[in-house]
Amino acid sequence: MGEPRADRRRMVEEEYLAFANGQAAGVSPTYEALARAVPTDDRVCGLLADLPGGKQQPNLLFGVTRLLGGPVTDPAAFLGWVVEHWTEVRPELLARSTQTNEAGRCATLLPVLTGLPGPLALLEVGASAGLCLYPDRYRYQYGDGVLGDGDGPVLDCAWGRPEPPPTRRPEVVWRAGLDLHPLDVTEPADLHWLECLVWPEQDARRERLRRAASVAAAEPPVLVTGDLVDDLAELAARAPSDATLVVFHTAVLGYVDQATRRRFADLVQTLPGHWIANEHPSLLDGVLPPGALPPGALGRLAPRPRADGPEAFVTALDGIPVGWAGPHGQFCE
């Protein structure tokens, strides 16, 4: 693993405190309390420190705990349960990843998609269960009134751009996803895992997930098990030639190293059609052209275009930033 064990334990402690202070504070009291409790328990920190890199994540541990029926509302009970059930927890942590599939992100993709010539062939990299492949089936609320109809969820997005919000949905004639471990929402176990990744207090997100899953189950996308570099071109070649290919990804680049991000960016720009990236700006360093991002955007924390709220993602079309986006589709700016 490289670092001495004591250093790995310290990194675990720092990661959980950073999660508590950053992502969970003011959003999930349940997860904030758990994340603050982990650094106080030498047993749990030691167990996590012995895992491979990327498998100690708070979201992953908390999701697996809920998947296995463990307690999350009592930090002391949670810590004891993790230690007692480690022989069950550890293999799940090793086998799984945080495949959060937030359909709300379609609200921040829609302004870009509606500006492209249709019909569209959508290919999502890091698709999980492919719920972001249905921007034409969901409904949108950018202010007054709802865009679209049907049984899909209403995606509420605060609009802060100078131009008007979209007034139509795109025509999509082909949709496919690429993922190392794709999920199938028609399988109860896969859908249950997705629900376990939604934080306990976020009832609206949980309901949105279920409604989006119903849309996907009615017309399942093509989901291919594969790597974002090694298998992308082959899947892209399956798109209909009379449609505009759009390769897109959101909150994916954090799962690969810098060299792989660069290889992916080089590859995707050789494909016909367009490329939409929706990622934390710190992950786009060396991926977008030099000077494409605002000064200071590549620090450890992204600048916030709003005085409050979550850190913003950068949305980029063909390597050029076109706006800021809430990481779960909360706002477009």
N, C-alpha and C positions, 0 to 999 in steps of 0.2 A: 504493500500500500504506500510505501515511500516514507511518510512522516512517522516519527516515533509515536507510540500509542498515547503518551501524555498530550502530544500536540493534537492528535486526532480528537481526543476527548475535549480539549479546549475549543476546537473548531465546532464540535457538536454543540457545546454550550453557547457559543457565540451565535450559531445559526438559529437556535431556538429563541434566544433573547431578541435577535434581530427580527425574527418572525413575529414575536409578541409585540414588539414596539412599532413595527412597520405595518405589516399586512393585517394582523388581527386586531390591533388596538382600535377601539371605536367601531369595529365591524362585527366581531364575534367574541363576546365575553367568554364563551366556553373554550374556544381555542386559545385565546390569550392566556387564560388561567392554566391550561395544560402546558403551553409553551414556556411559561414562566416556571412551572413546576419541574420540568425535565432537568434543567441545569442544577437543581438542588438535590438530585438523586444520583449518587455515584454509580449505583447498579445499572440504571437505565442508560446513563451516559456511556458507561463502559460497554454495554451490549451494542449500542448504536455505533460506537467508535470502531468496532470490529467489522462493520459492514463495508462493502465496497463504496467508493465515492458515488454520490447521487442517491443512495438508498437510505440515507438518514433523514430525509426531508420531513419536516413537520406534517405537511399535508398528506404525505404517504403513510406515515405512522398512524395519524389520526384516522385516516380513511380505512386502513386495514383493521384498526381496533374496532371501528363500527361494523365493518364487514363480518368480523368474527364474534360480534355480540358483546364486546367489552364495554366498560363504563367510560363515559367521556364528561359527565357532568360533575364528577367528584375527582379532583386532581390526585388526592391520596389513593383513592381506590383505583384510578387509572394506572398510577405508577406500580402499585402492587400487582395489578392484573398483568401488565406488560411483562414483568419479571416472571411471574408464575406461568404465563402462557407463551414464553419466548420460543419454545419449540414449535409452536403453531404460527406465531407472528413472523419469525425470521424467514421461513420459506415464502410467505406471502409478500414480504417486502422485497425479496430477491426476484420474485417472478413478476411483480406488478410495477406499474409506473403511474404517475398522476395524469391520467388521460381525461382530464376535465374537458367536457365537450359542451361549450357554452354557445347556444344558438343565438344569444343576444349580440354576438359579434357580427352577425349578418347586418345589423343596423348600421355599423360603421363601414362595412364593405359595400353596401348598396349604392352609396353615392359614386363610388368608382365603377362598379359594375354597370350601372345605367349609362355611363358615359362611353362605354365600349360598343363597337358595332356587333349587333346580334345576328343570329342567335348565338348563345354561348355554350361552350363545352367546358365544364368546370372540373378542375383536378386539384384536390386539396392534399397537400403534403402534411403528414402528421394528423390524419383525419379522425383518429379515434373511431367513433361510430358513424361519422359522416354527417352530423347534424348541421354543420355549417354549409352543406352542399344544397340547401333548399331556400336560397334567398327569394326565389320566385313564389314560394308557398306560404311564407310567413306574412304577418301583418305588422305595420310599423306606425309608431306614433312619435313624431318629431315636434309636436306642439299640439295645436288644435286639430282634431280630426284624426282618423285612422286611414292609412294607405293600405289597400288590398282587402280581400275578403277570404272566406273559407274558415276551416277549423283550426288553422295553425295558431301558435301563440302570438300575442301582440308584443312586439319588441319596443319598449319605451326608451327613447334616446334623446337626451337634451341637445338641441341644435345650436351651435355657437359659431358657425361659419358665416362669412358675409353673403355668400350666395344662398338662394332658396334651397330647402331640402328636396330630395327626390319626389317626383310626382307619379312615378310608375315603377313597376317591378320588371326585371329583365326576363327575357325568354331563354329558358335553359333547356337544351335538347339532349344533353349528356352530362352525367355527373359521376365522378370516380374519386376514390381516395386511396392514398398510400400511407401505410402505417406498419411499424414493426410488429405490433400486436393489435390488429383491428378488432373492434367490438361490434357485436350484432345486437341491435335493440330488440329483435324478435326473440332473443334468448334471455329468459328472466334473470339468469346469473349475471350476464353482462350489464343489463339495465340496472340491476341492484348495485353493482360496483360503481356505475356512474352516479347513482343517487348517493352513495356513501361519500363521494368526493365533493358533494355540495355541503357547505358548512351548516351546522345544526340550525342556526337562526334564520337561514335564508329560504324561507318557505316559498317566496315568489319564484326564486330560481329553480327550486325543486319542481314546482308546478309547470314552469316553462320547459324544463327538461322533459317532463312526461308528455306534454303536448307536442313538442318537437319530435320526440321519439315515435309518437303515433303517426306523424307525417312521414317519417322515414320508413316506418314499418309497412306503410301502405304502398310504397314504391321504393324498395331498398336500392341503395346506390351500389355501384361496383366498388368493392373494397378489396384491395390487394395487399397481401403481406409482403413488405419489401423495404428497402433502404432508400432514403431520400436522394442519394447520389447514384447508387448502383442500378436502381430499378426505375428511375423516373422517366428516362427517355422511352423505354419500352412501353410503359403505360400511356404516356403522352401520344405515342404513335397510334393508339387505339381510338383516339378521339375522331369524330366524323370530320372529314376534310372540308365540308361546307359550313362549319361552325367556327367561331372564334375561340381558340383555346385560351383559357385563363388558368394559369397555375398560381395558387395562392396558399398562404400559410399564416397562422396567427398563434403566437405564444408557443413556437416550436423550436426556434434556434437555440434556446437555452439548454436543450437536451443534447447538443452536439458541440464539439470543440471548435475553436476558431478556424483551424485548417479545413475542417469539414464544411463549415459555413461558407468559406471562400470557394471551395470546390463546387458546392451546390449553386452558389450565385453565378459562377462561371458557366455551369452547365445550363441553368434555367434560361440564361440570356441567349443561348444558342437555339432554343426551341421556337417554333412559330407561335405567334399570338402574343400574350401579355403576361406579366408577372406582378402579383400584388403581395407585398410583405406587410404584415401588421404585427410589430414586435416592439419590445422594450428597446429604446434607442441604444443602450449599452451593448446590445447584441448585434447591432448593425455596423459596428466599427470594422472597417475592412471589407464589408459586404456591399454597402452603397458607395457610389463614387466619392472620392475625396471632396470635402467641402459641401456635400449634399445636406448634411445636418446642421442645425443652428449651433453656434458656439456654445460649449458647455453641455451639450446634449449627451455626450458620451461619458460623463462621469458615472460614478457608482449608482447615483440616484438620478432619475430623469427629472428635468424641470417640470413643474406643474403649470399648465396653461390656465388653471383655475386656482383661486386662493385656497380652496379646500378640495377634498375628494382624493381618489386614488392617483397614483403615478400614471402618467399617460404613456400610451404606445405611440409610435410613429407609424402612419400608414403611408406606404410608398408604392407608386406605380412605375414599373419598368426602371427601378432604381432611383426615382426622383420622389422625395417626400411631397405629399399632397395634403397632409393634415395630421392633427393629433386625434387619438381615439381612446376612450375608456377601455381598460383591459377586458371588461365583460360587456362592452357595447353601451356603457352608461352615457357617453357623450361623444359628439363629433365637434372638433374645433380646428 
